[in-house]
Every structure is written in C-alpha cells, then in structure tokens.
Amino acid sequence: SAFVDLPGYDFDTHYVQVQPGDLRMHYLDENPQGGETVLLLHGEPSWSYLYRKMIPVFTAAGIRSVAPDLIGFGKSDKPVDRNAYTYARHVEWMHAFLNAIQLKEFTLVCQDWGGLIGLRVAAEQPDRVKRIVTANTFLPTGEESMPDAFFEWRNFSQQAKRFPIGRVIKGGCVTELPVEVVRAYDAPFPDESYKAGARAFPALVPAAPDDPAAPDNRRAWEVLRAWDKPFLTAFSDSDPITRGGDLAFRRRVPGTKGQPHTTIKGGGHFLQEDCGPELARVIVDWMQS
C-alpha cells in the first residue's frame, strides 16, 4: 500500500527470486522488445524510482530499460538483520539477478553503490557487459583518500536515531524536490525496521586497505585496467562526495580513451533526480553514435 499512486512511477512490476537467502528482488523491465538494453543500478538510499525520468527517454529511443531494486531497497525484500547485508552478498545477489532473468549484452549505467556493485559484476562477468557508464560513483580499495563529506555521512547514517531517507535524497539534490517526491523515496521504508540495508551500506564502503571487500575490489580493478570496451563517465558538477572520481576512471580504464565524457550541469549527488532526461540523452546519443 505504500507504493500506491507514486508520482511518475507508472511502470509494470516484476519479481524474481535470488540467492543467497531465497529473497524476492523487484525490477522494472520497460520496452522488453527493444534492441539495445540498459541496466540501471541505483545506490544508497534510493531505489528504482530514481530512474523514472530517464526510462521514458530510453524507451522513446527503442532501448530496453531494466532497473532492479537492490535487496533492502524499493519493492525488494528487506532482511531486518543488518548482518545479512555485506558487500560480497550484494554482488552475489546481482549476479543471481542477472542469471535469473538471463540478461546479457547490456550497457551498465551505475551511480553511487550501483557502481560499487555493478563494476564488480562487470569485472567478474565481463562477457555480459557491452558498455559502461559511470555517474557519481567509484570503486574504492581503501587506499584512496576519502573526502570529509563521506565520513560525515557515514557517521550520521550509523548514529542518527531516525534515518530520514526522503530527506537524505532531498539533501543530495540541487533542485527542490516536491513533498510528494520526497514521500515516494520514503515509501519503501514505513518504519525504522525496514532500513537495515540502508543503514548498513555506508559502513560497507571500503575506507581502509584491510577492509574485507578491498581484495575483491583490487581484483576488479585489475580487470578494469585492461577494459577496452566503451566506458563513459558522466558525473555531475555538484557532488561533494564523488567529485573528481571521473578522472580516476579516465586515467586507468583503456575503454575511456576517445569517449565523449561529459559533466552534467546542475546536478547533485542524485543527478538522475536533478538532471535525469539530460543524462539519459547523453547515454542514448553515445550508444547510437
């Protein structure tokens, strides 16, 4: 009932079971007969609602759009035990999702934790991925210098008595969000018991070299350093957490050479909310060029 009449979210509902845990993952699958396919991965603490402004642009261009809700988010199942959520398990769930719906030959579009998960999946199943678009994301190994804004965010997420999801999304945008949109971002989380996954994510970012996920991310970087398939960066101009992350990809990934990298003007951390149609058109033009 929390998802009734959400503004701009008039999409068909699909579910698939994923392991480990035999959990139900929700996803959108618009224009399933389209030629090309984009896999749209959201991050923390959003859900597939974040892509509602982009999907119509892809559909109009004849592109299939698949947008899953990560476990713990959106309409997907939400284990209440925080120990159920690990970085490795999120990657396993995404592998299971792709295998379950037999998705291949897609363009990966990833933002925030969508990149931390999606880039790992791309490195571990490279034959599935045709192109990659990164937007306001990174793939940390714990050896990088993290901005103060990240640690402030992590501390808040762990210590706040109440975790106001909608207000967090609003605070990560440049544009003013209508009340009904803020409520839509709150919809998956009727009370604090639903937020174990959202609470867990900030603490799972590898911020030190001895983090449990750091070795797997280093192995993923070994693959990305040899990645010669098309790789585009489309970061926004007003994100204090991932600013400059596009340069790290462009220095290290061979597939970025000669690509029309862009900076999306007027976008905060959640650039899909601030500049969704503009970002989608950049991706469509690139895919068709």
C-alpha positions in Angstrom: 0.0 0.0 0.0 3.0 2.4 0.5 3.6 2.4 -3.3 0.1 3.5 -4.4 0.0 6.5 -6.8 3.6 7.5 -6.6 4.2 10.4 -9.0 5.9 9.5 -12.3 6.2 5.8 -11.4 3.7 4.1 -13.6 5.7 1.0 -14.5 4.9 -2.7 -14.6 6.1 -4.7 -11.6 8.3 -7.8 -11.9 9.9 -10.1 -9.3 12.5 -12.8 -9.3 14.0 -15.0 -6.5 17.7 -14.6 -5.8 20.2 -16.4 -3.7 21.6 -16.4 -1.1 18.7 -16.3 1.2 15.9 -17.0 -1.4 14.9 -13.4 -1.4 12.5 -11.7 -3.8 14.0 -8.9 -5.9 11.8 -6.4 -7.7 12.7 -4.9 -11.0 11.4 -2.7 -13.8 11.6 -4.1 -17.4 10.4 -1.4 -19.8 10.3 -1.9 -23.6 11.5 -5.6 -23.2 11.5 -6.0 -27.0 13.9 -3.1 -27.5 17.1 -3.6 -29.4 19.8 -2.4 -27.0 19.5 -2.8 -23.2 20.5 -0.6 -20.3 20.9 -2.0 -16.8 20.2 0.9 -14.4 21.6 0.4 -10.9 20.7 2.7 -8.1 22.6 3.3 -4.9 22.2 4.4 -1.3 19.5 5.0 -0.1 17.4 5.3 -3.2 15.6 2.7 -5.4 14.4 2.3 -9.0 12.2 5.4 -8.5 15.4 7.3 -9.1 15.3 6.3 -12.8 11.7 7.3 -13.6 12.7 10.4 -15.5 15.3 8.5 -17.6 13.4 5.4 -18.6 10.9 7.2 -21.0 13.9 8.7 -22.9 15.4 5.2 -23.4 12.0 3.8 -24.4 11.5 6.6 -27.0 14.9 5.6 -28.4 13.9 1.9 -28.7 16.1 0.9 -25.8 15.1 -1.7 -23.2 15.4 -0.5 -19.6 16.0 -2.9 -16.7 16.1 -1.3 -13.3 16.3 -3.6 -10.2 15.7 -2.6 -6.6 18.7 -3.8 -4.6 17.9 -6.2 -1.7 16.9 -3.9 1.2 15.5 -1.2 -1.0 12.4 -0.3 -3.1 10.0 -3.1 -3.5 12.6 -5.8 -3.0 12.7 -7.9 0.2 14.4 -6.3 3.2 16.0 -8.6 5.8 15.8 -6.9 9.2 19.1 -8.2 10.5 22.0 -5.8 9.4 24.4 -8.8 9.4 22.5 -10.1 6.3 24.0 -7.2 4.3 27.6 -7.4 3.2 29.3 -6.0 0.1 30.0 -9.5 -1.2 26.4 -10.6 -0.7 25.1 -7.6 -2.6 27.4 -8.6 -5.5 26.2 -12.2 -5.3 22.5 -11.0 -5.3 23.2 -9.0 -8.5 24.9 -12.0 -10.2 21.9 -14.1 -9.2 19.5 -11.5 -10.6 21.3 -11.3 -14.0 21.4 -15.1 -14.2 17.7 -15.4 -13.3 16.5 -13.1 -16.0 19.2 -14.1 -18.4 20.3 -10.6 -19.1 23.3 -10.3 -21.5 24.9 -7.8 -23.8 23.7 -4.7 -21.8 25.0 -1.2 -21.2 25.7 -0.8 -17.5 24.6 2.5 -16.1 25.6 2.9 -12.4 25.6 5.6 -9.7 26.7 5.6 -6.1 26.5 2.0 -4.8 25.2 0.9 -8.2 28.8 1.4 -9.3 30.4 -0.3 -6.3 28.2 -3.4 -7.1 27.9 -3.0 -10.9 31.6 -2.6 -11.6 32.4 -5.7 -9.5 29.8 -7.6 -11.5 31.2 -6.3 -14.8 34.7 -7.3 -13.8 33.5 -10.8 -12.7 31.2 -11.4 -15.7 32.7 -9.2 -18.4 31.2 -11.1 -21.3 27.7 -9.9 -20.2 28.6 -6.2 -20.4 28.8 -4.3 -23.7 29.5 -0.8 -22.4 29.7 1.0 -19.1 28.5 4.4 -17.9 29.6 5.7 -14.5 27.9 8.6 -12.8 28.9 9.9 -9.4 30.4 6.6 -8.3 33.7 4.9 -7.6 35.3 1.6 -6.8 37.3 2.1 -3.6 40.0 -0.3 -2.4 40.7 1.5 0.9 43.9 3.1 -0.4 42.3 6.3 -1.7 41.8 9.5 0.3 38.1 9.8 1.1 36.5 13.3 1.4 35.4 14.5 4.8 31.8 14.6 3.4 31.8 10.8 3.2 32.9 10.3 6.8 30.3 12.9 7.9 27.6 11.0 6.0 28.8 7.6 7.4 28.8 8.8 10.9 25.3 10.3 10.5 23.9 7.1 9.0 25.2 5.0 11.9 24.4 7.3 14.8 21.1 9.1 13.9 18.2 7.7 15.9 15.9 8.3 12.9 17.2 7.8 9.4 15.1 10.1 7.2 15.5 8.5 3.7 13.5 11.1 1.8 15.3 14.0 3.4 18.6 12.4 2.6 17.7 12.2 -1.1 16.5 15.8 -0.9 19.7 16.9 0.7 21.7 15.2 -2.1 19.9 17.1 -4.9 20.4 20.6 -6.2 16.8 21.1 -7.3 14.0 21.4 -4.8 12.0 18.2 -4.5 8.2 18.3 -4.2 6.8 16.9 -1.0 5.2 14.0 -2.9 8.5 13.0 -4.4 10.2 13.0 -1.0 7.4 10.8 0.2 8.0 8.5 -2.7 11.6 7.9 -1.7 10.3 7.2 1.8 7.7 4.7 0.5 9.9 1.6 0.8 10.6 2.3 4.5 7.3 2.6 6.5 9.3 2.5 9.8 12.9 2.1 11.0 12.7 -1.7 10.9 12.8 -1.6 7.1 16.0 0.4 7.0 18.6 -2.2 8.0 20.0 -2.4 4.4 20.1 1.4 4.1 21.8 1.8 7.4 24.4 -0.9 6.5 25.6 0.5 3.2 27.7 3.5 4.4 29.7 1.2 6.7 30.4 -1.3 4.0 32.3 1.2 1.8 36.0 0.0 1.8 37.6 3.0 3.5 40.7 1.2 4.7 43.1 -1.2 2.9 42.3 -4.0 5.3 38.5 -3.8 4.7 37.1 -7.3 3.9 35.9 -6.1 0.4 39.2 -4.5 -0.5 40.9 -7.6 -2.1 37.9 -8.3 -4.3 37.8 -4.6 -5.5 41.6 -4.7 -6.2 40.9 -7.8 -8.4 38.1 -5.9 -10.1 40.5 -3.0 -10.9 42.9 -5.5 -12.5 40.1 -6.3 -15.0 39.1 -2.7 -15.5 42.7 -1.7 -16.2 42.5 -3.9 -19.2 38.9 -3.0 -20.1 38.9 -1.9 -23.8 35.1 -1.9 -24.4 33.4 1.6 -24.4 33.5 3.3 -21.0 31.9 6.7 -20.5 32.0 9.0 -17.4 29.0 11.3 -16.9 29.4 12.8 -13.4 27.5 15.9 -12.2 29.1 19.2 -11.3 27.9 19.5 -7.7 28.6 16.3 -5.8 30.9 16.8 -2.8 31.5 13.0 -2.3 32.4 11.7 -5.8 33.8 14.9 -7.3 36.9 14.0 -9.3 36.1 10.3 -9.5 35.6 10.5 -13.2 39.3 11.4 -13.7 40.3 8.2 -11.8 38.4 6.1 -14.3 39.7 8.0 -17.3 43.3 7.6 -16.2 43.0 3.9 -15.5 40.5 2.3 -17.9 41.6 1.9 -21.5 38.0 1.9 -22.8 37.6 5.6 -21.7 40.0 6.7 -24.5 38.4 8.8 -27.1 34.9 8.7 -25.5 32.8 11.9 -25.2 33.0 12.2 -21.4 30.7 14.9 -20.0 29.9 16.8 -16.9 26.2 17.1 -16.2 25.5 20.7 -15.2 23.1 21.5 -12.3 23.2 18.0 -10.8 23.9 17.0 -7.2 24.8 13.5 -6.0 21.5 12.2 -7.2 21.9 13.5 -10.7 19.2 11.2 -12.1 16.7 13.2 -10.0 18.2 16.6 -10.8 19.0 16.0 -14.5 17.5 12.7 -15.4 16.4 13.4 -19.0 19.7 15.2 -19.8 21.7 12.2 -18.5 19.6 9.8 -20.4 20.0 11.7 -23.7 23.8 11.8 -23.2 23.7 8.0 -22.8 21.4 7.4 -25.8 23.4 9.7 -28.1 26.6 7.8 -27.0 25.0 4.4 -27.6 23.8 5.4 -31.0 27.0 7.1 -32.1 
